[in-house]
């Protein structure tokens, strides 16, 4: 773990969150083990008591968290002779919290990994353990149900290091806009073809809606995602390495002009008053829950996302306007569970993960809370959160396969069929399987992260003028080891291209 102290996670300007959805009827998890047919359940009489600690992020901590934990433990005690200590962390603090936990060598069992906490980096730091034998012995049905491309996305050095939370597998970027303002100002969704087309609408909100934030997001997801029409992002890095689509030589590009122009756009919008003046330091989620954001930017405009956003947006109806087509890296390990290297009982941890992905009652308890207390059932598979619910995480994709999820009121009945169709999109990156070994440049990555950490929020919210900031910042990046880092990435990427037969 000494390496962990020296290094931090790869640089990321990833989106705040990439929400998921799932399938109940057609997904094997829902049909496979809720009756207790898993190896874990059949062996329950032989299991000694155990406690399992599980870290995961939530957008907001929930008032009835202890109630949910108590109910979860009724199920896990009966089926696994285990109790679970749920450890939710505010999503904005998750990376820092887990850095601290892992660096300290804390003993715990399960942690969420994904777009914020990249599993391949955790593997290189020795923080998580391989799962192949555990999967084969304690979760064979789960292993069979998950598509091979997902296991491939979580394989490093021929070993599996995570369990994917099955959900939508792709990205489509665009705007989520409160419908009341769309109607009031006669916004034609068809007129919005790219991100800058929204500017006249943002100006109307600024001029006529005091107390409302015209653009409530920052440009974290926009910086890289908006380049998706022209470039493939090289996965597993800091999101500023690209390959131009159609380039059969697969030339690696660092900071292309479009990448920097997206930072300039955030500066422009901040100066125009479209972005909240204290966006770099404020808790923007609080404004969303009060319905004070007219427009937000979303990296995964998946089927049914309007319903999820309405719940978070003070009940205000919204519409979506995409500005990109669907695209995918194949499987980029966006949301998963891993087992800590310090786990004292990895076998029981795997049993729990198998149960969460097979027992619909347990999964929906984690996602929605208790029926009649936190939500009501409208039909057998459709639920509605109570207005005064004290447990409403609205982040089903954090816990497990969303194929076991109840539909939220308002979601299309065929949402899962739509999702599967999108998952089969042919617009898949040819370089999506690349994985970077950061060991040779771990010190440089730590130094580069430190520099980016000083500037990232300021640049993505526009509170720092990009053209005034970038020259001095780039000089600091160079001194921190930028050239050595880029050289190592280029070396490994070229080796990958040769191995995959993409380059001689």
URFENCOR-V67416 format. One record per residue. RES is the residue in three letters. PSI is psi in radians with two decimals (* if undefined). Layout:
BEGIN
res;psi
RES;PSI
RES;PSI
END
This chain:
BEGIN
res;psi
UNK;-0.09
UNK;-0.59
UNK;-0.57
UNK;-0.66
UNK;-0.59
UNK;-0.48
UNK;2.71
UNK;-3.13
UNK;2.77
UNK;2.60
UNK;2.48
UNK;2.33
UNK;0.73
UNK;2.87
UNK;2.76
UNK;-0.69
UNK;2.52
UNK;1.76
UNK;2.81
UNK;3.05
UNK;3.08
UNK;-2.88
UNK;2.33
UNK;-0.92
UNK;-0.78
UNK;-0.25
UNK;2.30
UNK;-0.54
UNK;-0.73
UNK;-0.51
UNK;-0.18
UNK;-0.74
UNK;0.18
UNK;-0.36
UNK;0.01
UNK;0.55
UNK;-0.01
UNK;2.77
UNK;-0.64
UNK;-0.83
UNK;-0.71
UNK;-0.37
UNK;0.19
UNK;-0.60
UNK;-0.38
UNK;-0.08
UNK;2.35
UNK;2.73
UNK;2.55
UNK;2.72
UNK;2.34
UNK;2.21
UNK;2.28
UNK;2.02
UNK;2.41
UNK;2.75
UNK;2.64
UNK;2.61
UNK;-0.63
UNK;2.48
UNK;2.58
UNK;2.41
UNK;-0.62
UNK;0.52
UNK;-0.74
UNK;-0.66
UNK;-0.77
UNK;-0.75
UNK;-0.74
UNK;-0.72
UNK;-0.68
UNK;-0.74
UNK;-0.40
UNK;-0.69
UNK;-0.83
UNK;-0.53
UNK;-0.74
UNK;-0.75
UNK;-0.47
UNK;-0.03
UNK;0.72
UNK;2.60
UNK;2.66
UNK;2.29
UNK;1.80
UNK;2.28
UNK;1.21
UNK;2.54
UNK;2.38
UNK;2.33
UNK;-0.56
UNK;-0.33
UNK;-0.03
UNK;-0.81
UNK;-0.82
UNK;-0.74
UNK;-0.82
UNK;-0.58
UNK;-0.79
UNK;-0.80
UNK;-0.80
UNK;-0.70
UNK;-0.56
UNK;-0.14
UNK;0.48
UNK;2.44
UNK;2.07
UNK;-3.14
UNK;-0.88
UNK;2.47
UNK;2.51
UNK;2.39
UNK;2.86
UNK;-2.47
UNK;-0.41
UNK;-0.66
UNK;1.56
UNK;2.21
UNK;-0.62
UNK;-0.56
UNK;-0.68
UNK;-0.62
UNK;-0.81
UNK;-0.47
UNK;-0.01
UNK;0.47
UNK;-0.41
UNK;2.84
UNK;2.70
UNK;2.59
UNK;0.02
UNK;-0.94
UNK;-0.68
UNK;-0.73
UNK;-0.81
UNK;-0.62
UNK;-0.69
UNK;-0.17
UNK;0.88
UNK;-0.62
UNK;-0.69
UNK;-0.76
UNK;-0.68
UNK;-0.62
UNK;-0.61
UNK;2.27
UNK;2.53
UNK;-0.59
UNK;-0.53
UNK;-0.71
UNK;-0.68
UNK;-0.67
UNK;-0.33
UNK;0.32
UNK;2.23
UNK;2.26
UNK;0.73
UNK;0.31
UNK;2.49
UNK;2.29
UNK;0.27
UNK;2.85
UNK;2.05
UNK;2.43
UNK;1.79
UNK;2.30
UNK;-2.87
UNK;2.46
UNK;1.36
UNK;3.08
UNK;2.45
UNK;2.00
UNK;2.63
UNK;-2.90
UNK;2.54
UNK;2.12
UNK;2.38
UNK;2.22
UNK;-0.55
UNK;-0.59
UNK;-0.57
UNK;-0.80
UNK;-0.75
UNK;-0.68
UNK;0.26
UNK;0.79
UNK;2.21
UNK;1.91
UNK;-0.57
UNK;-0.29
UNK;-0.18
UNK;1.76
UNK;-0.49
UNK;3.10
UNK;-0.58
UNK;-0.29
UNK;-0.29
UNK;-0.17
UNK;-0.79
UNK;-0.64
UNK;-0.74
UNK;-0.64
UNK;-0.69
UNK;-0.73
UNK;-0.78
UNK;-0.76
UNK;-0.50
UNK;-0.11
UNK;1.37
UNK;2.42
UNK;-0.06
UNK;2.35
UNK;2.07
UNK;-0.90
UNK;1.92
UNK;-0.03
UNK;2.98
UNK;-3.05
UNK;0.44
UNK;-0.93
UNK;-0.54
UNK;-0.59
UNK;-0.83
UNK;-0.71
UNK;-0.62
UNK;-0.16
UNK;0.05
UNK;-0.38
UNK;-0.51
UNK;-0.44
UNK;2.66
UNK;2.30
UNK;2.33
UNK;2.09
UNK;2.80
UNK;0.16
UNK;-2.60
UNK;0.34
UNK;0.26
UNK;0.43
UNK;2.32
UNK;2.78
UNK;2.28
UNK;2.34
UNK;2.38
UNK;-0.14
UNK;1.81
UNK;-0.17
UNK;-0.19
UNK;0.82
UNK;2.25
UNK;2.25
UNK;2.43
UNK;2.17
UNK;1.04
UNK;2.88
UNK;-0.72
UNK;-0.59
UNK;-0.82
UNK;-0.57
UNK;-0.50
UNK;-0.62
UNK;-0.68
UNK;-0.61
UNK;-0.66
UNK;-0.67
UNK;-0.80
UNK;-0.79
UNK;-0.60
UNK;-0.79
UNK;-0.51
UNK;-0.19
UNK;0.24
UNK;-0.45
UNK;2.44
UNK;2.40
UNK;-0.52
UNK;0.53
UNK;-0.50
UNK;-0.37
UNK;-0.33
UNK;2.74
UNK;1.61
UNK;-0.44
UNK;-0.50
UNK;-0.62
UNK;-0.63
UNK;-0.76
UNK;-0.38
UNK;0.05
UNK;0.49
UNK;0.18
UNK;2.12
UNK;-0.75
UNK;2.37
UNK;2.79
UNK;2.40
UNK;2.36
UNK;-0.12
UNK;1.42
UNK;1.23
UNK;2.84
UNK;2.31
UNK;0.07
UNK;-0.47
UNK;-0.68
UNK;-0.75
UNK;-0.74
UNK;-0.65
UNK;-0.69
UNK;-0.72
UNK;-0.32
UNK;0.75
UNK;0.49
UNK;0.09
UNK;2.32
UNK;2.57
UNK;2.82
UNK;2.83
UNK;2.53
UNK;1.82
UNK;2.59
UNK;0.05
UNK;2.85
UNK;3.02
UNK;2.45
UNK;2.79
UNK;2.60
UNK;0.16
UNK;-1.45
UNK;2.03
UNK;0.33
UNK;0.95
UNK;-0.69
UNK;2.13
UNK;3.03
UNK;2.51
UNK;2.82
UNK;2.23
UNK;2.56
UNK;-0.45
UNK;0.03
UNK;2.28
UNK;-0.18
UNK;1.17
UNK;-0.48
UNK;-0.81
UNK;-0.57
UNK;-0.75
UNK;-0.68
UNK;-0.71
UNK;-0.80
UNK;-0.65
UNK;-0.72
UNK;-0.75
UNK;-0.60
UNK;-0.01
UNK;-0.43
UNK;1.85
UNK;-0.61
UNK;-0.82
UNK;-0.81
UNK;-0.81
UNK;-0.38
UNK;-0.78
UNK;-0.64
UNK;-0.67
UNK;-0.27
UNK;-2.63
UNK;2.32
UNK;2.39
UNK;-0.31
UNK;-0.87
UNK;-0.37
UNK;2.84
UNK;2.60
UNK;2.23
UNK;-0.61
UNK;-3.02
UNK;-0.56
UNK;0.21
UNK;2.28
UNK;2.76
UNK;2.15
UNK;2.47
UNK;2.53
UNK;-0.59
UNK;0.40
UNK;2.41
UNK;0.16
UNK;1.80
UNK;1.13
UNK;-0.56
UNK;0.66
UNK;1.01
UNK;-0.58
UNK;-0.20
UNK;-0.52
UNK;-0.62
UNK;-2.71
UNK;2.07
UNK;-0.03
UNK;-0.24
UNK;0.07
UNK;2.46
UNK;2.58
UNK;2.47
UNK;2.55
UNK;2.22
UNK;-0.30
UNK;2.51
UNK;2.50
UNK;-0.48
UNK;0.45
UNK;-0.62
UNK;-0.61
UNK;-0.73
UNK;-0.72
UNK;-0.78
UNK;-0.63
UNK;-0.74
UNK;-0.70
UNK;-0.40
UNK;0.22
UNK;2.42
UNK;-0.12
UNK;1.19
UNK;2.38
UNK;2.33
UNK;-0.19
UNK;0.31
UNK;-0.32
UNK;-0.02
UNK;2.36
UNK;2.28
UNK;2.33
UNK;1.90
UNK;-0.12
UNK;-0.78
UNK;-0.34
UNK;0.57
UNK;-0.66
UNK;-0.76
UNK;-0.72
UNK;-0.73
UNK;-0.74
UNK;-0.71
UNK;-0.70
UNK;-0.70
UNK;-0.71
UNK;-0.88
UNK;-0.63
UNK;-0.50
UNK;-0.46
UNK;-0.38
UNK;-0.93
UNK;-0.66
UNK;-0.69
UNK;-0.72
UNK;-0.29
UNK;-0.14
UNK;-0.04
UNK;-0.33
UNK;2.26
UNK;2.11
UNK;-0.87
UNK;-0.54
UNK;-0.43
UNK;-0.67
UNK;-0.79
UNK;-0.86
UNK;-0.64
UNK;-0.75
UNK;-0.63
UNK;-0.69
UNK;-0.66
UNK;-0.71
UNK;-0.76
UNK;-0.48
UNK;-0.18
UNK;0.38
UNK;-0.82
UNK;-0.73
UNK;-0.70
UNK;-0.86
UNK;-0.69
UNK;-0.70
UNK;-0.72
UNK;-0.81
UNK;-0.77
UNK;-0.90
UNK;-0.63
UNK;-0.73
UNK;-0.66
UNK;-0.69
UNK;-0.78
UNK;-0.72
UNK;-0.77
UNK;-0.65
UNK;-0.02
UNK;0.31
UNK;-0.24
UNK;2.48
UNK;*
END
